[in-house]
Amino acid sequence: LIDNYTRHFLEVHPNAVVLHLGCGLDSRVLRVNAPDADWYDLDYGEVMQLRRVFYSETSRYHMIHSSVTD
C-alpha cells in the first residue's frame, strides 16, 4: 500500500524530494521507479554500510548515515 501511495504522489509531483527515514534495507526506491524525484534514504551508519552492498547511489538517489532523532 505504501508503494502505491508513493507512486501516486510522485505521479502528481514528479520532481518531489523523498526523504525515507529509517529505511533499513527497504527497496522502495527501486520498486516505485521515480526517475525525476530526488530520493534520500536515511538510517544508522551500520545499516547504510550494508545498503551500499546492495544499492548504488546515483545523481538522484542518496544514502545518508545518521540517526533519525539527530
N, CA, C and O atoms as a Tripos MOL2 file, in Angstrom:
@<TRIPOS>MOLECULE
protein
  280   279    70     0     0
PROTEIN
NO_CHARGES

@<TRIPOS>ATOM
      1 N           0.8090   -1.2010    0.0000 N.3       1 LEU1
      2 CA          0.0000    0.0000    0.0000 C.3       1 LEU1
      3 C           0.8540    1.2680    0.0000 C.2       1 LEU1
      4 O           0.5320    2.2410   -0.6820 O.2       1 LEU1
      5 N           1.9380    1.2490    0.7640 N.am      2 ILE2
      6 CA          2.7740    2.4540    0.8200 C.3       2 ILE2
      7 C           3.4240    2.7130   -0.5380 C.2       2 ILE2
      8 O           3.5610    3.8660   -0.9450 O.2       2 ILE2
      9 N           3.8200    1.6650   -1.2350 N.am      3 ASP3
     10 CA          4.3560    1.8430   -2.5860 C.3       3 ASP3
     11 C           3.3270    2.5220   -3.4870 C.2       3 ASP3
     12 O           3.6710    3.4290   -4.2460 O.2       3 ASP3
     13 N           2.0830    2.0950   -3.4100 N.am      4 ASN4
     14 CA          1.0300    2.6880   -4.2380 C.3       4 ASN4
     15 C           0.8040    4.1490   -3.8890 C.2       4 ASN4
     16 O           0.6450    4.9760   -4.7870 O.2       4 ASN4
     17 N           0.7870    4.4870   -2.6000 N.am      5 TYR5
     18 CA          0.6380    5.8870   -2.1880 C.3       5 TYR5
     19 C           1.8100    6.7210   -2.6990 C.2       5 TYR5
     20 O           1.6300    7.8420   -3.1750 O.2       5 TYR5
     21 N           3.0000    6.1620   -2.5950 N.am      6 THR6
     22 CA          4.1950    6.8780   -3.0470 C.3       6 THR6
     23 C           4.1590    7.0900   -4.5520 C.2       6 THR6
     24 O           4.4410    8.1890   -5.0280 O.2       6 THR6
     25 N           3.8150    6.0470   -5.3070 N.am      7 ARG7
     26 CA          3.7030    6.1720   -6.7640 C.3       7 ARG7
     27 C           2.7030    7.2480   -7.1540 C.2       7 ARG7
     28 O           2.9760    8.0830   -8.0160 O.2       7 ARG7
     29 N           1.5340    7.2200   -6.5060 N.am      8 HIS8
     30 CA          0.5010    8.2140   -6.8130 C.3       8 HIS8
     31 C           1.0020    9.6250   -6.5230 C.2       8 HIS8
     32 O           0.8230   10.5260   -7.3420 O.2       8 HIS8
     33 N           1.6210    9.8230   -5.3750 N.am      9 PHE9
     34 CA          2.1360   11.1430   -5.0150 C.3       9 PHE9
     35 C           3.1570   11.6140   -6.0510 C.2       9 PHE9
     36 O           3.1330   12.7700   -6.4730 O.2       9 PHE9
     37 N           4.0490   10.7170   -6.4550 N.am     10 LEU10
     38 CA          5.0920   11.0970   -7.4060 C.3      10 LEU10
     39 C           4.5640   11.2750   -8.8260 C.2      10 LEU10
     40 O           5.1930   11.9570   -9.6340 O.2      10 LEU10
     41 N           3.4350   10.6810   -9.1370 N.am     11 GLU11
     42 CA          2.7910   10.9630  -10.4270 C.3      11 GLU11
     43 C           2.2700   12.3950  -10.4480 C.2      11 GLU11
     44 O           2.3580   13.0790  -11.4670 O.2      11 GLU11
     45 N           1.7270   12.8430   -9.3200 N.am     12 VAL12
     46 CA          1.1940   14.2020   -9.2100 C.3      12 VAL12
     47 C           2.3240   15.2200   -9.0400 C.2      12 VAL12
     48 O           2.2300   16.3460   -9.5280 O.2      12 VAL12
     49 N           3.3990   14.8140   -8.3420 N.am     13 HIS13
     50 CA          4.5420   15.6930   -8.0500 C.3      13 HIS13
     51 C           5.8360   15.0010   -8.5010 C.2      13 HIS13
     52 O           6.6070   14.5450   -7.6570 O.2      13 HIS13
     53 N           6.0850   14.9150   -9.7970 N.am     14 PRO14
     54 CA          7.2090   14.1170  -10.2980 C.3      14 PRO14
     55 C           8.5870   14.6290   -9.8650 C.2      14 PRO14
     56 O           9.5400   13.8500   -9.8340 O.2      14 PRO14
     57 N           8.7140   15.8950   -9.5360 N.am     15 ASN15
     58 CA         10.0120   16.4540   -9.1390 C.3      15 ASN15
     59 C          10.1480   16.5810   -7.6260 C.2      15 ASN15
     60 O          10.9240   17.4030   -7.1380 O.2      15 ASN15
     61 N           9.4100   15.7840   -6.8940 N.am     16 ALA16
     62 CA          9.4150   15.8490   -5.4320 C.3      16 ALA16
     63 C          10.7430   15.3710   -4.8580 C.2      16 ALA16
     64 O          11.5520   14.7380   -5.5360 O.2      16 ALA16
     65 N          10.9340   15.6970   -3.5900 N.am     17 VAL17
     66 CA         12.0610   15.1800   -2.8240 C.3      17 VAL17
     67 C          11.4930   14.1810   -1.8250 C.2      17 VAL17
     68 O          10.6130   14.5150   -1.0320 O.2      17 VAL17
     69 N          12.0040   12.9510   -1.8690 N.am     18 VAL18
     70 CA         11.5410   11.8880   -0.9820 C.3      18 VAL18
     71 C          12.5900   11.7120    0.1060 C.2      18 VAL18
     72 O          13.7700   11.5220   -0.1930 O.2      18 VAL18
     73 N          12.1710   11.7730    1.3560 N.am     19 LEU19
     74 CA         13.0390   11.5240    2.4980 C.3      19 LEU19
     75 C          12.5090   10.2970    3.2170 C.2      19 LEU19
     76 O          11.4800   10.3590    3.8900 O.2      19 LEU19
     77 N          13.2120    9.1810    3.0750 N.am     20 HIS20
     78 CA         12.7830    7.9080    3.6430 C.3      20 HIS20
     79 C          13.5570    7.6870    4.9430 C.2      20 HIS20
     80 O          14.6970    7.2220    4.9300 O.2      20 HIS20
     81 N          12.9270    8.0230    6.0490 N.am     21 LEU21
     82 CA         13.5760    7.9460    7.3640 C.3      21 LEU21
     83 C          13.5320    6.5280    7.9040 C.2      21 LEU21
     84 O          12.4970    5.8650    7.8320 O.2      21 LEU21
     85 N          14.6540    6.0550    8.4470 N.am     22 GLY22
     86 CA         14.7090    4.6990    8.9870 C.3      22 GLY22
     87 C          14.4390    3.6690    7.9080 C.2      22 GLY22
     88 O          13.6300    2.7610    8.1010 O.2      22 GLY22
     89 N          15.1080    3.8020    6.7790 N.am     23 CYS23
     90 CA         14.8080    2.9940    5.5940 C.3      23 CYS23
     91 C          15.1780    1.5220    5.7270 C.2      23 CYS23
     92 O          14.6070    0.6810    5.0320 O.2      23 CYS23
     93 N          16.1180    1.1940    6.6040 N.am     24 GLY24
     94 CA         16.5370   -0.2000    6.7070 C.3      24 GLY24
     95 C          17.0330   -0.7010    5.3700 C.2      24 GLY24
     96 O          17.7800   -0.0020    4.6860 O.2      24 GLY24
     97 N          16.6300   -1.9010    4.9840 N.am     25 LEU25
     98 CA         17.0190   -2.4490    3.6760 C.3      25 LEU25
     99 C          15.8720   -2.3750    2.6710 C.2      25 LEU25
    100 O          15.8850   -3.0790    1.6610 O.2      25 LEU25
    101 N          14.8890   -1.5330    2.9420 N.am     26 ASP26
    102 CA         13.7270   -1.3680    2.0650 C.3      26 ASP26
    103 C          14.1690   -0.9710    0.6560 C.2      26 ASP26
    104 O          15.0100   -0.0860    0.4970 O.2      26 ASP26
    105 N          13.6190   -1.6050   -0.3450 N.am     27 SER27
    106 CA         13.9780   -1.3290   -1.7390 C.3      27 SER27
    107 C          12.9380   -0.4680   -2.4560 C.2      27 SER27
    108 O          12.8360   -0.5080   -3.6820 O.2      27 SER27
    109 N          12.1790    0.3000   -1.7050 N.am     28 ARG28
    110 CA         11.1110    1.1100   -2.3120 C.3      28 ARG28
    111 C          11.6240    1.9990   -3.4410 C.2      28 ARG28
    112 O          10.9330    2.1750   -4.4450 O.2      28 ARG28
    113 N          12.8020    2.5520   -3.2960 N.am     29 VAL29
    114 CA         13.3570    3.4240   -4.3410 C.3      29 VAL29
    115 C          13.4010    2.7070   -5.6880 C.2      29 VAL29
    116 O          13.2220    3.3420   -6.7280 O.2      29 VAL29
    117 N          13.6330    1.4180   -5.6860 N.am     30 LEU30
    118 CA         13.6480    0.6450   -6.9310 C.3      30 LEU30
    119 C          12.2520    0.2180   -7.3640 C.2      30 LEU30
    120 O          11.9510    0.1860   -8.5580 O.2      30 LEU30
    121 N          11.4090   -0.1060   -6.4080 N.am     31 ARG31
    122 CA         10.0520   -0.5810   -6.7340 C.3      31 ARG31
    123 C           9.1710    0.5310   -7.2880 C.2      31 ARG31
    124 O           8.3410    0.2860   -8.1630 O.2      31 ARG31
    125 N           9.3460    1.7480   -6.7850 N.am     32 VAL32
    126 CA          8.4780    2.8620   -7.1800 C.3      32 VAL32
    127 C           8.8720    3.4140   -8.5490 C.2      32 VAL32
    128 O           8.0070    3.8450   -9.3110 O.2      32 VAL32
    129 N          10.1650    3.4060   -8.8680 N.am     33 ASN33
    130 CA         10.6630    3.8950  -10.1550 C.3      33 ASN33
    131 C          10.1940    5.3220  -10.4350 C.2      33 ASN33
    132 O           9.2970    5.5520  -11.2460 O.2      33 ASN33
    133 N          10.8220    6.2680   -9.7470 N.am     34 ALA34
    134 CA         10.5060    7.6880   -9.9170 C.3      34 ALA34
    135 C          11.7510    8.4060  -10.4330 C.2      34 ALA34
    136 O          12.5020    8.9690   -9.6370 O.2      34 ALA34
    137 N          11.9870    8.4000  -11.7370 N.am     35 PRO35
    138 CA         13.2490    8.9010  -12.2930 C.3      35 PRO35
    139 C          13.4930   10.3950  -12.1030 C.2      35 PRO35
    140 O          14.6430   10.8310  -12.1570 O.2      35 PRO35
    141 N          12.4450   11.1960  -11.8820 N.am     36 ASP36
    142 CA         12.6200   12.6400  -11.7500 C.3      36 ASP36
    143 C          12.6470   13.1270  -10.3050 C.2      36 ASP36
    144 O          12.8920   14.3070  -10.0570 O.2      36 ASP36
    145 N          12.4030   12.2470   -9.3670 N.am     37 ALA37
    146 CA         12.3970   12.6260   -7.9430 C.3      37 ALA37
    147 C          13.8030   12.5050   -7.3730 C.2      37 ALA37
    148 O          14.5840   11.6500   -7.7900 O.2      37 ALA37
    149 N          14.1150   13.3710   -6.4160 N.am     38 ASP38
    150 CA         15.3410   13.2370   -5.6340 C.3      38 ASP38
    151 C          14.9830   12.4150   -4.4100 C.2      38 ASP38
    152 O          14.0730   12.7770   -3.6630 O.2      38 ASP38
    153 N          15.6870   11.3170   -4.1960 N.am     39 TRP39
    154 CA         15.3440   10.3600   -3.1460 C.3      39 TRP39
    155 C          16.4900   10.2500   -2.1610 C.2      39 TRP39
    156 O          17.6350   10.0290   -2.5540 O.2      39 TRP39
    157 N          16.1820   10.4070   -0.8610 N.am     40 TYR40
    158 CA         17.1720   10.2980    0.2040 C.3      40 TYR40
    159 C          16.7320    9.2160    1.1810 C.2      40 TYR40
    160 O          15.6740    9.3200    1.8020 O.2      40 TYR40
    161 N          17.5480    8.1810    1.3120 N.am     41 ASP41
    162 CA         17.3230    7.1460    2.3240 C.3      41 ASP41
    163 C          18.2230    7.4600    3.5050 C.2      41 ASP41
    164 O          19.4070    7.7430    3.3250 O.2      41 ASP41
    165 N          17.6750    7.4120    4.7090 N.am     42 LEU42
    166 CA         18.4210    7.7580    5.9080 C.3      42 LEU42
    167 C          18.2780    6.6560    6.9460 C.2      42 LEU42
    168 O          17.1730    6.1960    7.2310 O.2      42 LEU42
    169 N          19.4100    6.2370    7.5100 N.am     43 ASP43
    170 CA         19.4040    5.2560    8.5930 C.3      43 ASP43
    171 C          20.7780    5.2780    9.2640 C.2      43 ASP43
    172 O          21.6720    6.0110    8.8410 O.2      43 ASP43
    173 N          20.9360    4.4760   10.3010 N.am     44 TYR44
    174 CA         22.2050    4.3950   11.0260 C.3      44 TYR44
    175 C          23.3500    4.0310   10.0770 C.2      44 TYR44
    176 O          23.1330    3.4120    9.0350 O.2      44 TYR44
    177 N          24.5640    4.4230   10.4490 N.am     45 GLY45
    178 CA         25.7440    4.1510    9.6400 C.3      45 GLY45
    179 C          25.9230    2.6840    9.2980 C.2      45 GLY45
    180 O          26.2630    2.3490    8.1630 O.2      45 GLY45
    181 N          25.6960    1.7970   10.2740 N.am     46 GLU46
    182 CA         25.8610    0.3690   10.0330 C.3      46 GLU46
    183 C          24.8840   -0.1270    8.9740 C.2      46 GLU46
    184 O          25.2290   -0.9580    8.1350 O.2      46 GLU46
    185 N          23.6720    0.3890    9.0250 N.am     47 VAL47
    186 CA         22.6470    0.0000    8.0480 C.3      47 VAL47
    187 C          23.0330    0.5170    6.6660 C.2      47 VAL47
    188 O          22.8970   -0.1980    5.6720 O.2      47 VAL47
    189 N          23.5120    1.7520    6.6020 N.am     48 MET48
    190 CA         23.8710    2.3290    5.3100 C.3      48 MET48
    191 C          25.0750    1.6180    4.7050 C.2      48 MET48
    192 O          25.1570    1.4910    3.4830 O.2      48 MET48
    193 N          26.0030    1.1560    5.5240 N.am     49 GLN49
    194 CA         27.1310    0.3790    5.0000 C.3      49 GLN49
    195 C          26.6240   -0.9040    4.3350 C.2      49 GLN49
    196 O          27.1000   -1.2880    3.2670 O.2      49 GLN49
    197 N          25.6620   -1.5530    4.9710 N.am     50 LEU50
    198 CA         25.0790   -2.7620    4.4010 C.3      50 LEU50
    199 C          24.2750   -2.4470    3.1390 C.2      50 LEU50
    200 O          24.3270   -3.2070    2.1710 O.2      50 LEU50
    201 N          23.5360   -1.3410    3.1370 N.am     51 ARG51
    202 CA         22.7700   -0.9410    1.9450 C.3      51 ARG51
    203 C          23.6960   -0.7850    0.7500 C.2      51 ARG51
    204 O          23.3430   -1.1620   -0.3670 O.2      51 ARG51
    205 N          24.8890   -0.2250    0.9840 N.am     52 ARG52
    206 CA         25.8300    0.0210   -0.1100 C.3      52 ARG52
    207 C          26.3070   -1.2760   -0.7680 C.2      52 ARG52
    208 O          26.8170   -1.2520   -1.8890 O.2      52 ARG52
    209 N          26.1440   -2.4020   -0.0800 N.am     53 VAL53
    210 CA         26.4620   -3.7030   -0.6870 C.3      53 VAL53
    211 C          25.4320   -4.0250   -1.7800 C.2      53 VAL53
    212 O          25.7660   -4.6360   -2.7960 O.2      53 VAL53
    213 N          24.1830   -3.6100   -1.5600 N.am     54 PHE54
    214 CA         23.0850   -3.9660   -2.4580 C.3      54 PHE54
    215 C          22.6590   -2.8480   -3.4080 C.2      54 PHE54
    216 O          22.1550   -3.1250   -4.4960 O.2      54 PHE54
    217 N          22.8550   -1.5920   -3.0140 N.am     55 TYR55
    218 CA         22.3590   -0.4430   -3.7810 C.3      55 TYR55
    219 C          23.4940    0.5200   -4.0770 C.2      55 TYR55
    220 O          24.4660    0.5960   -3.3250 O.2      55 TYR55
    221 N          23.3710    1.2500   -5.1640 N.am     56 SER56
    222 CA         24.3530    2.2650   -5.5330 C.3      56 SER56
    223 C          23.6930    3.6310   -5.5980 C.2      56 SER56
    224 O          22.5610    3.7620   -6.0630 O.2      56 SER56
    225 N          24.4010    4.6370   -5.1340 N.am     57 GLU57
    226 CA         23.8920    5.9970   -5.2430 C.3      57 GLU57
    227 C          23.9590    6.4480   -6.7020 C.2      57 GLU57
    228 O          24.8060    6.0020   -7.4750 O.2      57 GLU57
    229 N          23.0470    7.3360   -7.0460 N.am     58 THR58
    230 CA         23.0300    7.9380   -8.3800 C.3      58 THR58
    231 C          22.9310    9.4460   -8.2040 C.2      58 THR58
    232 O          22.9980    9.9530   -7.0850 O.2      58 THR58
    233 N          22.7750   10.1480   -9.2980 N.am     59 SER59
    234 CA         22.6250   11.6050   -9.1980 C.3      59 SER59
    235 C          21.3140   11.9880   -8.5120 C.2      59 SER59
    236 O          21.1730   13.1150   -8.0390 O.2      59 SER59
    237 N          20.3580   11.0660   -8.4550 N.am     60 ARG60
    238 CA         19.0630   11.3520   -7.8260 C.3      60 ARG60
    239 C          18.7760   10.5040   -6.5930 C.2      60 ARG60
    240 O          17.7980   10.7500   -5.8880 O.2      60 ARG60
    241 N          19.6050    9.5220   -6.3290 N.am     61 TYR61
    242 CA         19.4020    8.6530   -5.1650 C.3      61 TYR61
    243 C          20.6040    8.7710   -4.2290 C.2      61 TYR61
    244 O          21.7490    8.5690   -4.6320 O.2      61 TYR61
    245 N          20.3110    9.1040   -2.9670 N.am     62 HIS62
    246 CA         21.3630    9.3720   -1.9890 C.3      62 HIS62
    247 C          21.1180    8.5750   -0.7090 C.2      62 HIS62
    248 O          19.9750    8.3670   -0.3040 O.2      62 HIS62
    249 N          22.1990    8.1360   -0.0850 N.am     63 MET63
    250 CA         22.1150    7.4240    1.1950 C.3      63 MET63
    251 C          22.8210    8.2730    2.2590 C.2      63 MET63
    252 O          23.9790    8.6580    2.1010 O.2      63 MET63
    253 N          22.1050    8.5500    3.3290 N.am     64 ILE64
    254 CA         22.6330    9.3720    4.4140 C.3      64 ILE64
    255 C          22.7220    8.5230    5.6690 C.2      64 ILE64
    256 O          21.7350    7.9140    6.0830 O.2      64 ILE64
    257 N          23.9090    8.4800    6.2800 N.am     65 HIS65
    258 CA         24.0260    7.7370    7.5330 C.3      65 HIS65
    259 C          23.8900    8.7090    8.6930 C.2      65 HIS65
    260 O          24.7340    9.5790    8.9080 O.2      65 HIS65
    261 N          22.8090    8.5370    9.4280 N.am     66 SER66
    262 CA         22.5010    9.3800   10.5830 C.3      66 SER66
    263 C          21.3580    8.7520   11.3550 C.2      66 SER66
    264 O          20.6110    7.9310   10.8230 O.2      66 SER66
    265 N          21.2300    9.1360   12.5880 N.am     67 SER67
    266 CA         20.0870    8.7330   13.3960 C.3      67 SER67
    267 C          18.9060    9.6450   13.0500 C.2      67 SER67
    268 O          19.0840   10.8470   12.8570 O.2      67 SER67
    269 N          17.7350    9.0860   12.9750 N.am     68 VAL68
    270 CA         16.5380    9.8790   12.6740 C.3      68 VAL68
    271 C          16.3220   10.9330   13.7600 C.2      68 VAL68
    272 O          15.7860   12.0050   13.4760 O.2      68 VAL68
    273 N          16.7230   10.6520   14.9730 N.am     69 THR69
    274 CA         16.4870   11.5970   16.0670 C.3      69 THR69
    275 C          17.5710   12.6670   16.1900 C.2      69 THR69
    276 O          17.4360   13.5890   16.9940 O.2      69 THR69
    277 N          18.6470   12.5540   15.4010 N.am     70 ASP70
    278 CA         19.7050   13.5870   15.4540 C.3      70 ASP70
    279 C          19.3580   14.7860   14.6060 C.2      70 ASP70
    280 O          20.1330   15.7400   14.5380 O.2      70 ASP70
@<TRIPOS>BOND
     1     1     2 1
     2     2     3 1
     3     3     4 2
     4     3     5 am
     5     5     6 1
     6     6     7 1
     7     7     8 2
     8     7     9 am
     9     9    10 1
    10    10    11 1
    11    11    12 2
    12    11    13 am
    13    13    14 1
    14    14    15 1
    15    15    16 2
    16    15    17 am
    17    17    18 1
    18    18    19 1
    19    19    20 2
    20    19    21 am
    21    21    22 1
    22    22    23 1
    23    23    24 2
    24    23    25 am
    25    25    26 1
    26    26    27 1
    27    27    28 2
    28    27    29 am
    29    29    30 1
    30    30    31 1
    31    31    32 2
    32    31    33 am
    33    33    34 1
    34    34    35 1
    35    35    36 2
    36    35    37 am
    37    37    38 1
    38    38    39 1
    39    39    40 2
    40    39    41 am
    41    41    42 1
    42    42    43 1
    43    43    44 2
    44    43    45 am
    45    45    46 1
    46    46    47 1
    47    47    48 2
    48    47    49 am
    49    49    50 1
    50    50    51 1
    51    51    52 2
    52    51    53 am
    53    53    54 1
    54    54    55 1
    55    55    56 2
    56    55    57 am
    57    57    58 1
    58    58    59 1
    59    59    60 2
    60    59    61 am
    61    61    62 1
    62    62    63 1
    63    63    64 2
    64    63    65 am
    65    65    66 1
    66    66    67 1
    67    67    68 2
    68    67    69 am
    69    69    70 1
    70    70    71 1
    71    71    72 2
    72    71    73 am
    73    73    74 1
    74    74    75 1
    75    75    76 2
    76    75    77 am
    77    77    78 1
    78    78    79 1
    79    79    80 2
    80    79    81 am
    81    81    82 1
    82    82    83 1
    83    83    84 2
    84    83    85 am
    85    85    86 1
    86    86    87 1
    87    87    88 2
    88    87    89 am
    89    89    90 1
    90    90    91 1
    91    91    92 2
    92    91    93 am
    93    93    94 1
    94    94    95 1
    95    95    96 2
    96    95    97 am
    97    97    98 1
    98    98    99 1
    99    99   100 2
   100    99   101 am
   101   101   102 1
   102   102   103 1
   103   103   104 2
   104   103   105 am
   105   105   106 1
   106   106   107 1
   107   107   108 2
   108   107   109 am
   109   109   110 1
   110   110   111 1
   111   111   112 2
   112   111   113 am
   113   113   114 1
   114   114   115 1
   115   115   116 2
   116   115   117 am
   117   117   118 1
   118   118   119 1
   119   119   120 2
   120   119   121 am
   121   121   122 1
   122   122   123 1
   123   123   124 2
   124   123   125 am
   125   125   126 1
   126   126   127 1
   127   127   128 2
   128   127   129 am
   129   129   130 1
   130   130   131 1
   131   131   132 2
   132   131   133 am
   133   133   134 1
   134   134   135 1
   135   135   136 2
   136   135   137 am
   137   137   138 1
   138   138   139 1
   139   139   140 2
   140   139   141 am
   141   141   142 1
   142   142   143 1
   143   143   144 2
   144   143   145 am
   145   145   146 1
   146   146   147 1
   147   147   148 2
   148   147   149 am
   149   149   150 1
   150   150   151 1
   151   151   152 2
   152   151   153 am
   153   153   154 1
   154   154   155 1
   155   155   156 2
   156   155   157 am
   157   157   158 1
   158   158   159 1
   159   159   160 2
   160   159   161 am
   161   161   162 1
   162   162   163 1
   163   163   164 2
   164   163   165 am
   165   165   166 1
   166   166   167 1
   167   167   168 2
   168   167   169 am
   169   169   170 1
   170   170   171 1
   171   171   172 2
   172   171   173 am
   173   173   174 1
   174   174   175 1
   175   175   176 2
   176   175   177 am
   177   177   178 1
   178   178   179 1
   179   179   180 2
   180   179   181 am
   181   181   182 1
   182   182   183 1
   183   183   184 2
   184   183   185 am
   185   185   186 1
   186   186   187 1
   187   187   188 2
   188   187   189 am
   189   189   190 1
   190   190   191 1
   191   191   192 2
   192   191   193 am
   193   193   194 1
   194   194   195 1
   195   195   196 2
   196   195   197 am
   197   197   198 1
   198   198   199 1
   199   199   200 2
   200   199   201 am
   201   201   202 1
   202   202   203 1
   203   203   204 2
   204   203   205 am
   205   205   206 1
   206   206   207 1
   207   207   208 2
   208   207   209 am
   209   209   210 1
   210   210   211 1
   211   211   212 2
   212   211   213 am
   213   213   214 1
   214   214   215 1
   215   215   216 2
   216   215   217 am
   217   217   218 1
   218   218   219 1
   219   219   220 2
   220   219   221 am
   221   221   222 1
   222   222   223 1
   223   223   224 2
   224   223   225 am
   225   225   226 1
   226   226   227 1
   227   227   228 2
   228   227   229 am
   229   229   230 1
   230   230   231 1
   231   231   232 2
   232   231   233 am
   233   233   234 1
   234   234   235 1
   235   235   236 2
   236   235   237 am
   237   237   238 1
   238   238   239 1
   239   239   240 2
   240   239   241 am
   241   241   242 1
   242   242   243 1
   243   243   244 2
   244   243   245 am
   245   245   246 1
   246   246   247 1
   247   247   248 2
   248   247   249 am
   249   249   250 1
   250   250   251 1
   251   251   252 2
   252   251   253 am
   253   253   254 1
   254   254   255 1
   255   255   256 2
   256   255   257 am
   257   257   258 1
   258   258   259 1
   259   259   260 2
   260   259   261 am
   261   261   262 1
   262   262   263 1
   263   263   264 2
   264   263   265 am
   265   265   266 1
   266   266   267 1
   267   267   268 2
   268   267   269 am
   269   269   270 1
   270   270   271 1
   271   271   272 2
   272   271   273 am
   273   273   274 1
   274   274   275 1
   275   275   276 2
   276   275   277 am
   277   277   278 1
   278   278   279 1
   279   279   280 2
@<TRIPOS>SUBSTRUCTURE
     1 LEU1         2 RESIDUE 1 A LEU
     2 ILE2         6 RESIDUE 1 A ILE
     3 ASP3        10 RESIDUE 1 A ASP
     4 ASN4        14 RESIDUE 1 A ASN
     5 TYR5        18 RESIDUE 1 A TYR
     6 THR6        22 RESIDUE 1 A THR
     7 ARG7        26 RESIDUE 1 A ARG
     8 HIS8        30 RESIDUE 1 A HIS
     9 PHE9        34 RESIDUE 1 A PHE
    10 LEU10       38 RESIDUE 1 A LEU
    11 GLU11       42 RESIDUE 1 A GLU
    12 VAL12       46 RESIDUE 1 A VAL
    13 HIS13       50 RESIDUE 1 A HIS
    14 PRO14       54 RESIDUE 1 A PRO
    15 ASN15       58 RESIDUE 1 A ASN
    16 ALA16       62 RESIDUE 1 A ALA
    17 VAL17       66 RESIDUE 1 A VAL
    18 VAL18       70 RESIDUE 1 A VAL
    19 LEU19       74 RESIDUE 1 A LEU
    20 HIS20       78 RESIDUE 1 A HIS
    21 LEU21       82 RESIDUE 1 A LEU
    22 GLY22       86 RESIDUE 1 A GLY
    23 CYS23       90 RESIDUE 1 A CYS
    24 GLY24       94 RESIDUE 1 A GLY
    25 LEU25       98 RESIDUE 1 A LEU
    26 ASP26      102 RESIDUE 1 A ASP
    27 SER27      106 RESIDUE 1 A SER
    28 ARG28      110 RESIDUE 1 A ARG
    29 VAL29      114 RESIDUE 1 A VAL
    30 LEU30      118 RESIDUE 1 A LEU
    31 ARG31      122 RESIDUE 1 A ARG
    32 VAL32      126 RESIDUE 1 A VAL
    33 ASN33      130 RESIDUE 1 A ASN
    34 ALA34      134 RESIDUE 1 A ALA
    35 PRO35      138 RESIDUE 1 A PRO
    36 ASP36      142 RESIDUE 1 A ASP
    37 ALA37      146 RESIDUE 1 A ALA
    38 ASP38      150 RESIDUE 1 A ASP
    39 TRP39      154 RESIDUE 1 A TRP
    40 TYR40      158 RESIDUE 1 A TYR
    41 ASP41      162 RESIDUE 1 A ASP
    42 LEU42      166 RESIDUE 1 A LEU
    43 ASP43      170 RESIDUE 1 A ASP
    44 TYR44      174 RESIDUE 1 A TYR
    45 GLY45      178 RESIDUE 1 A GLY
    46 GLU46      182 RESIDUE 1 A GLU
    47 VAL47      186 RESIDUE 1 A VAL
    48 MET48      190 RESIDUE 1 A MET
    49 GLN49      194 RESIDUE 1 A GLN
    50 LEU50      198 RESIDUE 1 A LEU
    51 ARG51      202 RESIDUE 1 A ARG
    52 ARG52      206 RESIDUE 1 A ARG
    53 VAL53      210 RESIDUE 1 A VAL
    54 PHE54      214 RESIDUE 1 A PHE
    55 TYR55      218 RESIDUE 1 A TYR
    56 SER56      222 RESIDUE 1 A SER
    57 GLU57      226 RESIDUE 1 A GLU
    58 THR58      230 RESIDUE 1 A THR
    59 SER59      234 RESIDUE 1 A SER
    60 ARG60      238 RESIDUE 1 A ARG
    61 TYR61      242 RESIDUE 1 A TYR
    62 HIS62      246 RESIDUE 1 A HIS
    63 MET63      250 RESIDUE 1 A MET
    64 ILE64      254 RESIDUE 1 A ILE
    65 HIS65      258 RESIDUE 1 A HIS
    66 SER66      262 RESIDUE 1 A SER
    67 SER67      266 RESIDUE 1 A SER
    68 VAL68      270 RESIDUE 1 A VAL
    69 THR69      274 RESIDUE 1 A THR
    70 ASP70      278 RESIDUE 1 A ASP
